[in-house]
Amino acid sequence: MPRLVGINHVALEVGDLEGALEWYGNIFDLEAPEREPGMAFVDMGDQFLAFSEGRRQSSDDGRHFGLVVDDKAATRAALEAAGAEILPGQRLNFRDPWGNLVQVVAYEDIQFTKAPEILRGMQLAVGKPEQALEELRAKGLT
């Protein structure tokens, strides 16, 4: 059975992306966020807060959270066995029975990291490929 390792990110829908960055920036020290059209990603070390511009009146598609797991393939198999609604696409996104949108990412595929003593305490033997380590080094996190 796959293990939860941590929370990768939380995504919030905001009506005004620039206004949200200004508002949160008046409260917290935000470094220049990474951007893509309609999105801003505020780093919090090896985790992030994602702002998505626009409010979807008919659904909650933009609001979601990302879970980090030790075994993405085993997670997909468990979701299939449970009859979960797995959304189409290359990512492993699913809806729980209450409609919550959840994204699943594998520990080795992302910049999120746990200290070695935490991994030992969790009895997890997972590592990082060079690409993920390079992302961490570029941000001064290794």
N, C-alpha and C positions, 0 to 999 in steps of 0.2 A: 504494500500500500504506500502511495507517495506521501512524503512529509512536507508540511508547510515550513518554510525557512524564514519568511518575513513578508513585510509589505513593501512593494516596490514603489508604488505611487498612488496618489489620489487625484482624480480629475474632477474639476468643478466647472459647471456651465456658468458663464457670466454674460451679462447683457452688453457690456462694453469692455473689451480687452484692455485698452489703454487705461480706462478708468479703474479697472480692477488692479492693474499693476501699480498705479499711482496710490490707490487706497491701501493696499497691502504694503507698499513701499513706505508709506507714512508710519506704519506700525513696526515693520520688520526691515532689517538691512538686507535688501534683495540685490544680489549681484546681477549683472546684465543677463536676462534669461535667453536661452536658446529659443528660436522662433521658427515657425512655419506658418503658412497662411491660416489665419484665424486661431492660432494656438501660441501659447507661451509656456515654456518649461522652466520652472524655478528650481534650481538645484538646492538640495539640502544635504550636502555631503554626497553620499552614494545613493540617496533617494531623491524624489522630486515631487513637486506639486505642479499639475498641469491645469492651465486655464484654457477653456474652450469657449470662443466667442459665439454667442447666440443661444437663445433659449428655444428648445424644441417643445412646443406646447402640447403635442400629441404623444410624446414619449420622453423617457429619461435616458436616451441613448448616449448623451455626452457625459453624464455623471456615472462614474464607475471607480473601481479600485483594482490595482494589480497585485496579485499574490505571487510570491516567489516559492518555487517548489524544488525538491531535489531530483524529481524524475517526471518530466513533462509527458512522456509517452504513457507512463503508468497512470498519470492523472487523467489523460484523455480516455484511457481504457475504463477507469473507474467512473468517469462522467457518463460514458456510453452505457455502462452496466446499470447506472442509476437512472437512465432515461432522461438525462439532462438535455436541455436545448443547447446544442453546440452550434455556434454561428458559423456560417461559411467564411472561408478565407484562410490565409496562411497562418494567422495567429490562432491561439487557442483561447477563444472568447466564448463564454457561456452565460446563460441566464439561470439563476436559481429558481425554485418553484414560486418565489414571490416577485419575480421580475427583475431582481437586481442583476446588473451587468458586471461580470467579473472577467478580468484578463489574467491568464496564467503565463508566467515566464519561468524559464529554467534558470537556476542559480548560476550556472556556468555561462549563460548567454548575456548577462547584463553587468553593469558596473556595481550594483549593490553587492556589498561584501560583509561578511561577519568575521570578527576577530577569531583567530585560531582557537583560543580557549573557549569561546562560545560554541564553535562548531564541535569541539571535543565534548563539551557538556551536553550538547544536543545529540551526540553520537552520530554525527554526519561526516561522511568522508567525501566531500565535494571539493572541486578545485575550479580554477579559472583558466581559460585559454588565454593566449598571448594578447588577442584583440581586446578582451575585457580588461586585462592588466594594463594595457597601453592607455585605455580610456581613463583609468584610475590615476596612472602616472601623469597624464596630461593635465589633470586637475589637481595634482599635488596630493593625492590621497593614498599613496603607497610609500 
